[in-house]
Amino acid sequence: MCNFLLRKGNAVWNLVDNLGLTAADLAWSLNAADVYELLQAEGVRAEMIRAALEAAAELNGQSDDEDDEMDQADVEMDEADAEEKEAEAGAAEVPAAAADDEPKLSTASDNATFLASKIIYRVDERGQEIAEDAEGNGVMMGWERPIMEQTARRLCEAYEWRRTATARTKGGALKRDDAPEPEKGADDDEDDDEELVVVNVGFGLGIIDSYLQEYHPTTHLIIEPHPDVLAHAKETGWFAKPGVRFFEGTWQDYLQALEDEREPYLCFDAVYFDTYSEHYKDLRAFFDVLPNWLRSDASRFSFFHGLGATSRCFYDVYTTVSELHLRDMGLLTEWEEVDLDNAWVWDGLEKRYWGDVGPYRLPVSRLEM
């Protein structure tokens, strides 16, 4: 029946009911695994097709603005037809909307609106630090600490193993911070074995940056465009930390600065991506640059996987879709589960997040050699 409705009835896989549940969510609750898997596969198929169509539109030079204008023109034509039919039937005419009555853009879904709005930093009744946008949505919250700690460990574990092996080779034990530097021999490697270059795209509360600092990176680049976030980082001493350097702009601005040679080109051992008010197509665009940013197959990439985290099915679909798109770029991805305390996820925020989605899935990607 599901196959019939999808293929012959034009059913949409991701429609929700008045409780915010999809057909797949209901199938999960009824233990109908075969139906759930069918709808999940339909979601993956639909999202992969949509991504391919968006990429083709960009290649053809059709901008999102043109798409929006076309969609708006279709809506206006439909409204005009409806009004004409109502008038012919003797129904009261619906007044046309004012031409300048455009829908208000949200800080949670429009990046330019978000960057022009205020961010509030506060501590809730549990002592959890929260960065909140102007609409009361959580930009970053303290409950993310276990995720960030584990992510930093997975990103830097190859470096930590290399550093430990190097230290044992040189002296049989890890060096103390106050130990004298060993003299270099003619055949000794340069500082490459000790170098750790990391980048975090999106500072927020600086949680993952705190954990990355525990691995003593020689270069720690942070890409952050929001003026309130940058001001908070300065107030909390991040601009003075060893090895830390901020690029004050979006990651797209950073790419342009690299192209214009205003920024030095770096190869990274660890790359983390956690922006706010961007969409999956922006993350996918970032996937495209990854092969040029990673130093070697020992380098690691991860991103905050909150994609579709309002529904179990949406989350499953975007887990698969993102893995497939990363594979297209030559990266293999492993997933590690992190249990979440949902009470911490929801408290004091306008938008409920995660709910019954299940454990957080932590992606760790590397170049396939």
Phi, psi and omega in degrees: 000319178298316177300317180297314182294323180289320187270326186249338185255005180057032176293145181254126189295332188252017174292145180244155177271189184289353174259003180082018183257140174270169175301323180294321177299319178294320178299319178299316182294336180264007182059028178271076188299320182295321178291318179300314182295324177297314181290325176296316178297323177297319178298316179298315180300312183296319182288326177292321177295317180298317179298320179294320179293320178297318179295321179294321179297321178295320179295327180277000176082014178269115185278164175299325180298320179294320177299315180298319180295320178294317178298316180296321178297320177297317179298315181296322178295318179297319180296319180296318178297319181296317180296320181295319180292322179295321180294320179294329180275000180085010180282159178294138179289139175272122181298136179292143179291147178298145184298330182265012180274071181271148180297144180288132179281144183261145176294335183278344185232352179236115188295320180296320177296318179297314183293337179268358183258174181271151171244134180254128174257127181211171176239128182278184186293343178268358183087011180277127177282138183225135167254122190236139178277180186294343180260005179086013177271144181284116174283315172205146185223156184298335181295348180282355184304312179300324177297313184292322179297314181291324178296313179300320179297315181291325180293325188255003186295325179294319177295317182297320177296317180296317180295318180296316180296320179296317181296321180291324178296322184278327186214002179084355180202163178296142179290143169280156180298330183263007181285146178293148179292135177291148178288141181275135174267171182296329183265358181289147175291159175285201187282006184302322182293335183262348185283136174225115181245119183235155175221137174239124180261102182107104188278311180063248176261359181072024184293309181292329178296324177298318180287325176296327179296335179296341179264007175052059179297141176287328174226127182231096182269134177237122180257116185212126182261339190282126183298325179291322178293317178297320178296319178296320179297321178294315181298327182266011170085012184289330181291344182257000182288147183296133177081351185274135174219135180260137164256116187270086182173179178283167178292333174292322175297322180296318177299319179294322178295324175296317181295323180276000181062029172273346177236142177288142179283129181238147168256133188253145173273333180217131180232129176233141185231120179207077179267172179234145176065025168251171184246174182300325180297332177288318177297318179297323176297325177292324176306324184297330183269349187303314181304332179276347182264333185277134185292317186199185178288351174277345179288153183231149176231142173213160176220159178285112185269079172254018184294118179067029187278025172254356181211138178300317182294315178302318182295317178297318181298311184285338171298313180291315183297314180295322178296319179294319180291325175294322178296324176302331180268007177086022180246134174266141185236132171251152181239135179234131184273140176233121179289142181240148171268103188298334179299325179287334183289324191265327196305130170074015183242152180291319186255119178285139191226134176084297177055243183259024183293327182109193182296152173292140177253116184267116179273139173229115185244149177214158178292137176272116182255000000 
